[in-house]
Amino acid sequence: MREIINFFNYEMHLGSEIVITPKVILIIFSVFFTTYLFLKFFKKIALRALNNETRSKFRSIFTFLNYSIYLIVILITLDTVGVNVTAIFAASAALLVGIGLALQTLIQDVISGVFILADQTVHVGDIIQVDGQIGKVENIMLRTTRAVTRDNKVLIIPNHKFLTSILYNWTENGTLTRESISLGVSYDTNINLLKNEVIKLANDHSKILKHPEPILLFDDYGDSALMFQLFFSMNKSFEANFVKSDLRYKIFEKLKELGIEIPFPQRVVTHKNNPSKVKK
């Protein structure tokens, strides 16, 4: 019996200040296993009470908390059984600094992921724009967010981008978004006829909402054309480019049918030695 006690109290010296015994190792493993069982039970209970979207967020945050809790429990256990934790940190300070620098971006991504999941900046199904890239969010994880672009490519966004770049969330206020296309016509155009026909084309489109109604704004007097902007609303903003293209085709055909000219830029050049004007 004494031999067993002596075995568990056998001191192993790691340096001049750190002393570990088999008893300490056994206690650490026991506490570690107990913590594992508790966290597993807590996760199981929590997942039952959450809906599908919240479950995904909880899993990501729980992964981060899981490792943090293990680290804290081990440090507290070591300190409680008499191991000099300060000496361990002092001995590994240089190593920890090196690891911290190497994993700086990873840590930044993870912390950003926790913030995103906690304050619900982005949700699964949102249409977002970051650094000029547009995608529909499919999955939010602790380090990265995955989105699908309009051409069905997977966009993997490091989570720190949401905190360091300007984020446009097209669907934060709902699925309805307002889109627009530009239009230039000649100065001799009957603008009332143009307004009626263009708005009718927009109203007849199956993917454009009737309310709020499409409107055609007289935008400016251009150098060679009257400039207009057609504004309309959609529920499926991810398809906006296709709807805009379809409208441009239809407007072009309608303008040809009505005899309305779409002018091209012109410039009048006068030569110093030849006063005759040449149009380009």
Secondary structure, DSSP 8 states (H G I E B T S, - for coil): -HHHHHHHT--EEETTTEEE-HHHHHHHHHHHHHHHHHHHHHHHHHHHHS-HHHHHHHHHHHHHHHHHHHHHHHHHHHHHTT--HHHHHHHTHHHHHHHHHHTHHHHHHHHHHHHHHHHTSS-TT-EEEETTEEEEEEEE-SSEEEEE-TTS-EEEEETTHHHHS-EEETTTT-S-EEEEEEEEE-TT--HHHHHHHHHHHHHH-TTS-SSS--EEEEEEE-SSSEEEEEEEEES-GGGHHHHHHHHHHHHHHHHHHHT--------EEE-SS---EEE-
